[in-house]
Amino acid sequence: MLNAVFNDLRFRIEPDFPEVGVYLYVFDGEKCIYDYLQDDIKMCQEFAFDEFGVPLTAWTEIDL
């Protein structure tokens, strides 16, 4: 799982089943305000950059 914080929002990339894809979650505080399904992690990162300006260098790997 990947996590990033940018412009007072928190972003999380979390894989689902391989046949489903990868989710990009956007949080404002503790509330999830958006979720987007993409094909892979790279597409999630590119989408986060295009839509929210999240730089690729902002992403860190986290374990839950």
Distance bins in CASP14 RR format, pairs under 12 A and 6 or more apart:
PFRMAT RR
TARGET T0000
AUTHOR 0000-0000-0000
RMODE 2
METHOD distances of the structure
MODEL  1
1 11 0 0 0 0 0 1 0 0 0 0 0
1 12 1 0 0 1 0 0 0 0 0 0 0
1 13 1 0 0 1 0 0 0 0 0 0 0
1 14 1 0 1 0 0 0 0 0 0 0 0
1 15 1 0 0 1 0 0 0 0 0 0 0
1 16 0 0 0 0 0 1 0 0 0 0 0
1 22 0 0 0 0 0 1 0 0 0 0 0
1 23 0 0 0 0 0 1 0 0 0 0 0
1 24 0 0 0 0 0 1 0 0 0 0 0
1 25 0 0 0 0 1 0 0 0 0 0 0
1 41 0 0 0 0 1 0 0 0 0 0 0
1 44 0 0 0 0 0 1 0 0 0 0 0
1 59 0 0 0 0 0 1 0 0 0 0 0
1 60 0 0 0 0 1 0 0 0 0 0 0
1 61 1 0 0 1 0 0 0 0 0 0 0
1 62 1 0 1 0 0 0 0 0 0 0 0
1 63 1 0 0 1 0 0 0 0 0 0 0
1 64 1 0 0 1 0 0 0 0 0 0 0
2 10 0 0 0 0 0 1 0 0 0 0 0
2 11 0 0 0 0 1 0 0 0 0 0 0
2 12 1 0 0 1 0 0 0 0 0 0 0
2 13 1 0 1 0 0 0 0 0 0 0 0
2 14 0 0 0 0 1 0 0 0 0 0 0
2 15 0 0 0 0 1 0 0 0 0 0 0
2 22 0 0 0 0 1 0 0 0 0 0 0
2 23 0 0 0 0 0 1 0 0 0 0 0
2 24 0 0 0 0 1 0 0 0 0 0 0
2 25 0 0 0 0 0 1 0 0 0 0 0
2 40 0 0 0 0 0 1 0 0 0 0 0
2 41 1 0 0 1 0 0 0 0 0 0 0
2 42 0 0 0 0 0 1 0 0 0 0 0
2 44 1 0 0 1 0 0 0 0 0 0 0
2 45 1 0 0 1 0 0 0 0 0 0 0
2 48 0 0 0 0 1 0 0 0 0 0 0
2 54 0 0 0 0 0 1 0 0 0 0 0
2 56 0 0 0 0 0 1 0 0 0 0 0
2 58 0 0 0 0 1 0 0 0 0 0 0
2 59 1 0 1 0 0 0 0 0 0 0 0
2 60 1 0 0 1 0 0 0 0 0 0 0
2 61 1 0 1 0 0 0 0 0 0 0 0
2 62 1 0 0 1 0 0 0 0 0 0 0
2 63 0 0 0 0 0 1 0 0 0 0 0
2 64 0 0 0 0 0 1 0 0 0 0 0
3 9 0 0 0 0 0 1 0 0 0 0 0
3 10 1 0 0 1 0 0 0 0 0 0 0
3 11 1 0 0 1 0 0 0 0 0 0 0
3 12 1 0 1 0 0 0 0 0 0 0 0
3 13 1 0 0 1 0 0 0 0 0 0 0
3 14 0 0 0 0 1 0 0 0 0 0 0
3 24 0 0 0 0 0 1 0 0 0 0 0
3 25 0 0 0 0 1 0 0 0 0 0 0
3 26 0 0 0 0 0 1 0 0 0 0 0
3 27 0 0 0 0 1 0 0 0 0 0 0
3 44 0 0 0 0 0 1 0 0 0 0 0
3 45 0 0 0 0 0 1 0 0 0 0 0
3 48 0 0 0 0 0 1 0 0 0 0 0
3 54 0 0 0 0 0 1 0 0 0 0 0
3 58 0 0 0 0 1 0 0 0 0 0 0
3 59 1 0 0 1 0 0 0 0 0 0 0
3 60 1 0 1 0 0 0 0 0 0 0 0
3 61 1 0 0 1 0 0 0 0 0 0 0
3 62 1 0 1 0 0 0 0 0 0 0 0
3 63 0 0 0 0 0 1 0 0 0 0 0
3 64 0 0 0 0 1 0 0 0 0 0 0
4 10 1 0 0 1 0 0 0 0 0 0 0
4 11 1 0 1 0 0 0 0 0 0 0 0
4 12 0 0 0 0 1 0 0 0 0 0 0
4 13 0 0 0 0 1 0 0 0 0 0 0
4 24 0 0 0 0 1 0 0 0 0 0 0
4 25 0 0 0 0 0 1 0 0 0 0 0
4 26 0 0 0 0 0 1 0 0 0 0 0
4 27 0 0 0 0 0 1 0 0 0 0 0
4 44 0 0 0 0 0 1 0 0 0 0 0
4 45 0 0 0 0 1 0 0 0 0 0 0
4 48 1 0 0 1 0 0 0 0 0 0 0
4 49 0 0 0 0 0 1 0 0 0 0 0
4 52 0 0 0 0 1 0 0 0 0 0 0
4 53 0 0 0 0 0 1 0 0 0 0 0
4 54 1 0 1 0 0 0 0 0 0 0 0
4 55 0 0 0 0 1 0 0 0 0 0 0
4 56 0 0 0 0 1 0 0 0 0 0 0
4 57 0 0 0 0 1 0 0 0 0 0 0
4 58 1 0 1 0 0 0 0 0 0 0 0
4 59 1 0 1 0 0 0 0 0 0 0 0
4 60 1 0 0 1 0 0 0 0 0 0 0
4 61 0 0 0 0 0 1 0 0 0 0 0
4 62 0 0 0 0 0 1 0 0 0 0 0
5 11 1 0 0 1 0 0 0 0 0 0 0
5 12 0 0 0 0 0 1 0 0 0 0 0
5 26 0 0 0 0 0 1 0 0 0 0 0
5 27 0 0 0 0 1 0 0 0 0 0 0
5 28 0 0 0 0 0 1 0 0 0 0 0
5 29 0 0 0 0 0 1 0 0 0 0 0
5 48 0 0 0 0 0 1 0 0 0 0 0
5 52 0 0 0 0 0 1 0 0 0 0 0
5 54 0 0 0 0 1 0 0 0 0 0 0
5 55 0 0 0 0 0 1 0 0 0 0 0
5 58 1 0 0 1 0 0 0 0 0 0 0
5 59 0 0 0 0 0 1 0 0 0 0 0
5 60 0 0 0 0 1 0 0 0 0 0 0
5 62 0 0 0 0 0 1 0 0 0 0 0
6 26 0 0 0 0 1 0 0 0 0 0 0
6 27 0 0 0 0 0 1 0 0 0 0 0
6 45 0 0 0 0 0 1 0 0 0 0 0
6 48 0 0 0 0 1 0 0 0 0 0 0
6 49 0 0 0 0 1 0 0 0 0 0 0
6 51 0 0 0 0 0 1 0 0 0 0 0
6 52 1 0 0 1 0 0 0 0 0 0 0
6 53 1 0 0 1 0 0 0 0 0 0 0
6 54 1 0 1 0 0 0 0 0 0 0 0
6 55 1 0 0 1 0 0 0 0 0 0 0
6 56 0 0 0 0 0 1 0 0 0 0 0
6 57 0 0 0 0 0 1 0 0 0 0 0
6 58 1 0 1 0 0 0 0 0 0 0 0
6 59 0 0 0 0 1 0 0 0 0 0 0
6 60 0 0 0 0 0 1 0 0 0 0 0
7 26 0 0 0 0 0 1 0 0 0 0 0
7 28 0 0 0 0 0 1 0 0 0 0 0
7 48 0 0 0 0 0 1 0 0 0 0 0
7 51 0 0 0 0 0 1 0 0 0 0 0
7 52 1 0 0 1 0 0 0 0 0 0 0
7 53 1 0 0 1 0 0 0 0 0 0 0
7 54 0 0 0 0 1 0 0 0 0 0 0
7 55 0 0 0 0 0 1 0 0 0 0 0
7 58 0 0 0 0 0 1 0 0 0 0 0
8 26 0 0 0 0 0 1 0 0 0 0 0
8 27 0 0 0 0 0 1 0 0 0 0 0
8 28 1 0 0 1 0 0 0 0 0 0 0
8 29 0 0 0 0 1 0 0 0 0 0 0
8 33 0 0 0 0 0 1 0 0 0 0 0
8 52 0 0 0 0 0 1 0 0 0 0 0
9 24 0 0 0 0 0 1 0 0 0 0 0
9 25 0 0 0 0 0 1 0 0 0 0 0
9 26 1 0 1 0 0 0 0 0 0 0 0
9 27 1 0 0 1 0 0 0 0 0 0 0
9 28 1 0 1 0 0 0 0 0 0 0 0
9 29 0 0 0 0 1 0 0 0 0 0 0
9 31 0 0 0 0 0 1 0 0 0 0 0
9 32 0 0 0 0 0 1 0 0 0 0 0
9 33 1 0 0 1 0 0 0 0 0 0 0
9 34 0 0 0 0 1 0 0 0 0 0 0
9 48 0 0 0 0 1 0 0 0 0 0 0
9 51 0 0 0 0 0 1 0 0 0 0 0
9 52 1 0 0 1 0 0 0 0 0 0 0
9 53 0 0 0 0 0 1 0 0 0 0 0
9 54 0 0 0 0 1 0 0 0 0 0 0
9 58 0 0 0 0 0 1 0 0 0 0 0
10 24 0 0 0 0 0 1 0 0 0 0 0
10 25 0 0 0 0 1 0 0 0 0 0 0
10 26 1 0 0 1 0 0 0 0 0 0 0
10 27 1 0 1 0 0 0 0 0 0 0 0
10 28 0 0 0 0 1 0 0 0 0 0 0
10 29 1 0 0 1 0 0 0 0 0 0 0
10 30 0 0 0 0 1 0 0 0 0 0 0
10 31 0 0 0 0 0 1 0 0 0 0 0
10 32 0 0 0 0 1 0 0 0 0 0 0
10 33 0 0 0 0 0 1 0 0 0 0 0
10 34 0 0 0 0 0 1 0 0 0 0 0
10 48 0 0 0 0 0 1 0 0 0 0 0
10 52 0 0 0 0 0 1 0 0 0 0 0
10 54 0 0 0 0 0 1 0 0 0 0 0
10 58 0 0 0 0 0 1 0 0 0 0 0
10 59 0 0 0 0 0 1 0 0 0 0 0
10 60 0 0 0 0 0 1 0 0 0 0 0
10 62 0 0 0 0 0 1 0 0 0 0 0
11 23 0 0 0 0 0 1 0 0 0 0 0
11 24 1 0 0 1 0 0 0 0 0 0 0
11 25 1 0 0 1 0 0 0 0 0 0 0
11 26 1 0 1 0 0 0 0 0 0 0 0
11 27 1 0 0 1 0 0 0 0 0 0 0
11 28 0 0 0 0 0 1 0 0 0 0 0
11 29 0 0 0 0 0 1 0 0 0 0 0
11 32 0 0 0 0 0 1 0 0 0 0 0
11 33 0 0 0 0 0 1 0 0 0 0 0
11 34 0 0 0 0 1 0 0 0 0 0 0
11 35 0 0 0 0 0 1 0 0 0 0 0
11 36 0 0 0 0 0 1 0 0 0 0 0
11 44 0 0 0 0 1 0 0 0 0 0 0
11 45 0 0 0 0 1 0 0 0 0 0 0
11 47 0 0 0 0 0 1 0 0 0 0 0
11 48 1 0 1 0 0 0 0 0 0 0 0
11 49 0 0 0 0 0 1 0 0 0 0 0
11 51 0 0 0 0 0 1 0 0 0 0 0
11 52 1 0 0 1 0 0 0 0 0 0 0
11 53 0 0 0 0 0 1 0 0 0 0 0
11 54 1 0 1 0 0 0 0 0 0 0 0
11 55 0 0 0 0 0 1 0 0 0 0 0
11 56 0 0 0 0 0 1 0 0 0 0 0
11 58 1 0 0 1 0 0 0 0 0 0 0
11 59 0 0 0 0 1 0 0 0 0 0 0
11 60 0 0 0 0 0 1 0 0 0 0 0
11 62 0 0 0 0 0 1 0 0 0 0 0
12 22 0 0 0 0 0 1 0 0 0 0 0
12 23 0 0 0 0 1 0 0 0 0 0 0
12 24 1 0 0 1 0 0 0 0 0 0 0
12 25 1 0 1 0 0 0 0 0 0 0 0
12 26 0 0 0 0 1 0 0 0 0 0 0
12 27 1 0 0 1 0 0 0 0 0 0 0
12 32 0 0 0 0 1 0 0 0 0 0 0
12 34 0 0 0 0 0 1 0 0 0 0 0
12 35 0 0 0 0 1 0 0 0 0 0 0
12 36 0 0 0 0 0 1 0 0 0 0 0
12 41 0 0 0 0 0 1 0 0 0 0 0
12 44 0 0 0 0 1 0 0 0 0 0 0
12 45 0 0 0 0 0 1 0 0 0 0 0
12 48 0 0 0 0 0 1 0 0 0 0 0
12 54 0 0 0 0 0 1 0 0 0 0 0
12 59 0 0 0 0 1 0 0 0 0 0 0
12 60 0 0 0 0 0 1 0 0 0 0 0
12 61 0 0 0 0 0 1 0 0 0 0 0
12 62 0 0 0 0 1 0 0 0 0 0 0
12 64 0 0 0 0 1 0 0 0 0 0 0
13 21 0 0 0 0 0 1 0 0 0 0 0
13 22 1 0 0 1 0 0 0 0 0 0 0
13 23 1 0 0 1 0 0 0 0 0 0 0
13 24 1 0 1 0 0 0 0 0 0 0 0
13 25 1 0 0 1 0 0 0 0 0 0 0
13 26 0 0 0 0 0 1 0 0 0 0 0
13 35 0 0 0 0 0 1 0 0 0 0 0
13 36 0 0 0 0 1 0 0 0 0 0 0
13 37 0 0 0 0 0 1 0 0 0 0 0
13 38 0 0 0 0 1 0 0 0 0 0 0
13 40 0 0 0 0 1 0 0 0 0 0 0
13 41 1 0 1 0 0 0 0 0 0 0 0
13 42 0 0 0 0 1 0 0 0 0 0 0
13 43 0 0 0 0 1 0 0 0 0 0 0
13 44 1 0 1 0 0 0 0 0 0 0 0
13 45 1 0 0 1 0 0 0 0 0 0 0
13 46 0 0 0 0 0 1 0 0 0 0 0
13 47 0 0 0 0 1 0 0 0 0 0 0
13 48 1 0 0 1 0 0 0 0 0 0 0
13 54 0 0 0 0 0 1 0 0 0 0 0
13 56 0 0 0 0 0 1 0 0 0 0 0
13 58 0 0 0 0 0 1 0 0 0 0 0
13 59 1 0 0 1 0 0 0 0 0 0 0
13 60 0 0 0 0 0 1 0 0 0 0 0
13 61 0 0 0 0 1 0 0 0 0 0 0
13 62 0 0 0 0 0 1 0 0 0 0 0
14 20 0 0 0 0 0 1 0 0 0 0 0
14 21 0 0 0 0 1 0 0 0 0 0 0
14 22 1 0 0 1 0 0 0 0 0 0 0
14 23 1 0 1 0 0 0 0 0 0 0 0
14 24 0 0 0 0 1 0 0 0 0 0 0
14 25 1 0 0 1 0 0 0 0 0 0 0
14 27 0 0 0 0 0 1 0 0 0 0 0
14 32 0 0 0 0 0 1 0 0 0 0 0
14 35 0 0 0 0 1 0 0 0 0 0 0
14 36 0 0 0 0 0 1 0 0 0 0 0
14 37 0 0 0 0 0 1 0 0 0 0 0
14 38 0 0 0 0 0 1 0 0 0 0 0
14 41 0 0 0 0 1 0 0 0 0 0 0
14 44 0 0 0 0 1 0 0 0 0 0 0
14 61 0 0 0 0 0 1 0 0 0 0 0
14 62 0 0 0 0 0 1 0 0 0 0 0
14 64 0 0 0 0 1 0 0 0 0 0 0
15 21 1 0 0 1 0 0 0 0 0 0 0
15 22 1 0 1 0 0 0 0 0 0 0 0
15 23 1 0 0 1 0 0 0 0 0 0 0
15 24 0 0 0 0 0 1 0 0 0 0 0
15 25 0 0 0 0 0 1 0 0 0 0 0
15 37 0 0 0 0 0 1 0 0 0 0 0
15 38 0 0 0 0 0 1 0 0 0 0 0
15 39 0 0 0 0 0 1 0 0 0 0 0
15 40 0 0 0 0 1 0 0 0 0 0 0
15 41 1 0 0 1 0 0 0 0 0 0 0
15 43 0 0 0 0 0 1 0 0 0 0 0
15 44 0 0 0 0 1 0 0 0 0 0 0
16 22 1 0 0 1 0 0 0 0 0 0 0
16 23 1 0 0 1 0 0 0 0 0 0 0
16 24 0 0 0 0 0 1 0 0 0 0 0
16 25 0 0 0 0 0 1 0 0 0 0 0
16 35 0 0 0 0 0 1 0 0 0 0 0
16 36 0 0 0 0 0 1 0 0 0 0 0
16 37 1 0 0 1 0 0 0 0 0 0 0
16 38 0 0 0 0 0 1 0 0 0 0 0
16 39 0 0 0 0 0 1 0 0 0 0 0
16 40 0 0 0 0 0 1 0 0 0 0 0
16 41 0 0 0 0 0 1 0 0 0 0 0
16 44 0 0 0 0 0 1 0 0 0 0 0
17 23 0 0 0 0 0 1 0 0 0 0 0
17 37 0 0 0 0 0 1 0 0 0 0 0
18 39 0 0 0 0 0 1 0 0 0 0 0
18 40 0 0 0 0 1 0 0 0 0 0 0
19 37 0 0 0 0 0 1 0 0 0 0 0
19 39 0 0 0 0 0 1 0 0 0 0 0
20 37 1 0 0 1 0 0 0 0 0 0 0
20 38 0 0 0 0 0 1 0 0 0 0 0
20 39 0 0 0 0 1 0 0 0 0 0 0
20 40 0 0 0 0 0 1 0 0 0 0 0
21 36 0 0 0 0 0 1 0 0 0 0 0
21 37 1 0 0 1 0 0 0 0 0 0 0
21 38 1 0 0 1 0 0 0 0 0 0 0
21 39 1 0 1 0 0 0 0 0 0 0 0
21 40 1 0 0 1 0 0 0 0 0 0 0
21 41 0 0 0 0 1 0 0 0 0 0 0
21 42 0 0 0 0 0 1 0 0 0 0 0
21 43 0 0 0 0 1 0 0 0 0 0 0
21 44 0 0 0 0 1 0 0 0 0 0 0
22 35 0 0 0 0 0 1 0 0 0 0 0
22 36 0 0 0 0 1 0 0 0 0 0 0
22 37 1 0 0 1 0 0 0 0 0 0 0
22 38 1 0 1 0 0 0 0 0 0 0 0
22 39 1 0 0 1 0 0 0 0 0 0 0
22 40 1 0 1 0 0 0 0 0 0 0 0
22 41 1 0 1 0 0 0 0 0 0 0 0
22 42 0 0 0 0 1 0 0 0 0 0 0
22 43 1 0 0 1 0 0 0 0 0 0 0
22 44 1 0 1 0 0 0 0 0 0 0 0
22 45 0 0 0 0 1 0 0 0 0 0 0
22 46 0 0 0 0 0 1 0 0 0 0 0
22 47 0 0 0 0 0 1 0 0 0 0 0
22 48 0 0 0 0 0 1 0 0 0 0 0
23 32 0 0 0 0 0 1 0 0 0 0 0
23 34 0 0 0 0 0 1 0 0 0 0 0
23 35 1 0 1 0 0 0 0 0 0 0 0
23 36 1 0 0 1 0 0 0 0 0 0 0
23 37 1 0 1 0 0 0 0 0 0 0 0
23 38 1 0 0 1 0 0 0 0 0 0 0
23 39 0 0 0 0 0 1 0 0 0 0 0
23 40 0 0 0 0 0 1 0 0 0 0 0
23 41 0 0 0 0 0 1 0 0 0 0 0
23 43 0 0 0 0 0 1 0 0 0 0 0
23 44 1 0 0 1 0 0 0 0 0 0 0
23 47 0 0 0 0 0 1 0 0 0 0 0
23 48 0 0 0 0 0 1 0 0 0 0 0
24 32 0 0 0 0 0 1 0 0 0 0 0
24 33 0 0 0 0 0 1 0 0 0 0 0
24 34 1 0 0 1 0 0 0 0 0 0 0
24 35 1 0 0 1 0 0 0 0 0 0 0
24 36 1 0 1 0 0 0 0 0 0 0 0
24 37 0 0 0 0 1 0 0 0 0 0 0
24 38 1 0 0 1 0 0 0 0 0 0 0
24 39 0 0 0 0 0 1 0 0 0 0 0
24 40 0 0 0 0 0 1 0 0 0 0 0
24 41 0 0 0 0 1 0 0 0 0 0 0
24 42 0 0 0 0 0 1 0 0 0 0 0
24 43 0 0 0 0 1 0 0 0 0 0 0
24 44 1 0 1 0 0 0 0 0 0 0 0
24 45 0 0 0 0 1 0 0 0 0 0 0
24 46 0 0 0 0 0 1 0 0 0 0 0
24 47 1 0 0 1 0 0 0 0 0 0 0
24 48 1 0 1 0 0 0 0 0 0 0 0
24 49 0 0 0 0 0 1 0 0 0 0 0
24 50 0 0 0 0 0 1 0 0 0 0 0
24 51 0 0 0 0 1 0 0 0 0 0 0
24 52 0 0 0 0 1 0 0 0 0 0 0
24 54 0 0 0 0 1 0 0 0 0 0 0
24 59 0 0 0 0 0 1 0 0 0 0 0
25 31 0 0 0 0 0 1 0 0 0 0 0
25 32 1 0 1 0 0 0 0 0 0 0 0
25 33 0 0 0 0 1 0 0 0 0 0 0
25 34 1 0 0 1 0 0 0 0 0 0 0
25 35 1 0 1 0 0 0 0 0 0 0 0
25 36 0 0 0 0 1 0 0 0 0 0 0
25 37 0 0 0 0 0 1 0 0 0 0 0
25 38 0 0 0 0 0 1 0 0 0 0 0
25 44 0 0 0 0 1 0 0 0 0 0 0
25 47 0 0 0 0 0 1 0 0 0 0 0
25 48 0 0 0 0 0 1 0 0 0 0 0
25 52 0 0 0 0 0 1 0 0 0 0 0
26 32 1 0 0 1 0 0 0 0 0 0 0
26 33 1 0 1 0 0 0 0 0 0 0 0
26 34 1 0 1 0 0 0 0 0 0 0 0
26 35 1 0 0 1 0 0 0 0 0 0 0
26 36 1 0 0 1 0 0 0 0 0 0 0
26 44 0 0 0 0 0 1 0 0 0 0 0
26 47 0 0 0 0 0 1 0 0 0 0 0
26 48 0 0 0 0 1 0 0 0 0 0 0
26 51 0 0 0 0 1 0 0 0 0 0 0
26 52 1 0 0 1 0 0 0 0 0 0 0
26 53 0 0 0 0 0 1 0 0 0 0 0
26 54 0 0 0 0 1 0 0 0 0 0 0
27 33 1 0 0 1 0 0 0 0 0 0 0
27 34 0 0 0 0 1 0 0 0 0 0 0
27 35 0 0 0 0 1 0 0 0 0 0 0
27 52 0 0 0 0 0 1 0 0 0 0 0
28 34 0 0 0 0 1 0 0 0 0 0 0
28 52 0 0 0 0 0 1 0 0 0 0 0
33 52 0 0 0 0 0 1 0 0 0 0 0
34 44 0 0 0 0 0 1 0 0 0 0 0
34 47 0 0 0 0 0 1 0 0 0 0 0
34 48 0 0 0 0 0 1 0 0 0 0 0
34 51 0 0 0 0 1 0 0 0 0 0 0
34 52 0 0 0 0 1 0 0 0 0 0 0
35 44 0 0 0 0 0 1 0 0 0 0 0
35 47 0 0 0 0 0 1 0 0 0 0 0
36 43 0 0 0 0 1 0 0 0 0 0 0
36 44 1 0 0 1 0 0 0 0 0 0 0
36 45 0 0 0 0 0 1 0 0 0 0 0
36 46 0 0 0 0 0 1 0 0 0 0 0
36 47 1 0 0 1 0 0 0 0 0 0 0
36 48 0 0 0 0 1 0 0 0 0 0 0
36 50 0 0 0 0 0 1 0 0 0 0 0
36 51 0 0 0 0 1 0 0 0 0 0 0
36 52 0 0 0 0 0 1 0 0 0 0 0
37 43 0 0 0 0 1 0 0 0 0 0 0
37 44 0 0 0 0 1 0 0 0 0 0 0
37 47 0 0 0 0 0 1 0 0 0 0 0
38 44 1 0 1 0 0 0 0 0 0 0 0
38 45 0 0 0 0 1 0 0 0 0 0 0
38 46 0 0 0 0 1 0 0 0 0 0 0
38 47 1 0 1 0 0 0 0 0 0 0 0
38 48 0 0 0 0 1 0 0 0 0 0 0
38 50 0 0 0 0 0 1 0 0 0 0 0
38 51 0 0 0 0 0 1 0 0 0 0 0
39 45 0 0 0 0 0 1 0 0 0 0 0
39 46 0 0 0 0 0 1 0 0 0 0 0
39 47 0 0 0 0 0 1 0 0 0 0 0
40 46 0 0 0 0 1 0 0 0 0 0 0
40 47 0 0 0 0 0 1 0 0 0 0 0
41 47 0 0 0 0 0 1 0 0 0 0 0
41 48 0 0 0 0 0 1 0 0 0 0 0
41 56 0 0 0 0 0 1 0 0 0 0 0
41 59 0 0 0 0 1 0 0 0 0 0 0
41 61 0 0 0 0 0 1 0 0 0 0 0
42 48 0 0 0 0 0 1 0 0 0 0 0
42 49 0 0 0 0 0 1 0 0 0 0 0
42 56 0 0 0 0 1 0 0 0 0 0 0
42 59 0 0 0 0 0 1 0 0 0 0 0
43 49 0 0 0 0 0 1 0 0 0 0 0
43 50 0 0 0 0 0 1 0 0 0 0 0
43 51 0 0 0 0 0 1 0 0 0 0 0
44 50 0 0 0 0 0 1 0 0 0 0 0
44 51 0 0 0 0 0 1 0 0 0 0 0
44 52 0 0 0 0 0 1 0 0 0 0 0
44 54 0 0 0 0 1 0 0 0 0 0 0
44 56 0 0 0 0 0 1 0 0 0 0 0
44 59 0 0 0 0 1 0 0 0 0 0 0
45 51 0 0 0 0 0 1 0 0 0 0 0
45 52 0 0 0 0 0 1 0 0 0 0 0
45 53 0 0 0 0 0 1 0 0 0 0 0
45 54 1 0 0 1 0 0 0 0 0 0 0
45 55 0 0 0 0 1 0 0 0 0 0 0
45 56 1 0 1 0 0 0 0 0 0 0 0
45 57 0 0 0 0 0 1 0 0 0 0 0
45 58 0 0 0 0 1 0 0 0 0 0 0
45 59 1 0 0 1 0 0 0 0 0 0 0
46 52 0 0 0 0 0 1 0 0 0 0 0
46 53 0 0 0 0 0 1 0 0 0 0 0
46 54 0 0 0 0 1 0 0 0 0 0 0
46 55 0 0 0 0 0 1 0 0 0 0 0
46 56 0 0 0 0 1 0 0 0 0 0 0
46 59 0 0 0 0 0 1 0 0 0 0 0
47 53 0 0 0 0 0 1 0 0 0 0 0
47 54 0 0 0 0 1 0 0 0 0 0 0
47 56 0 0 0 0 0 1 0 0 0 0 0
48 54 1 0 1 0 0 0 0 0 0 0 0
48 55 0 0 0 0 1 0 0 0 0 0 0
48 56 0 0 0 0 1 0 0 0 0 0 0
48 58 0 0 0 0 1 0 0 0 0 0 0
48 59 0 0 0 0 1 0 0 0 0 0 0
49 55 1 0 0 1 0 0 0 0 0 0 0
49 56 1 0 0 1 0 0 0 0 0 0 0
49 57 0 0 0 0 0 1 0 0 0 0 0
49 58 0 0 0 0 1 0 0 0 0 0 0
49 59 0 0 0 0 0 1 0 0 0 0 0
50 56 0 0 0 0 0 1 0 0 0 0 0
52 58 0 0 0 0 0 1 0 0 0 0 0
54 60 0 0 0 0 0 1 0 0 0 0 0
END
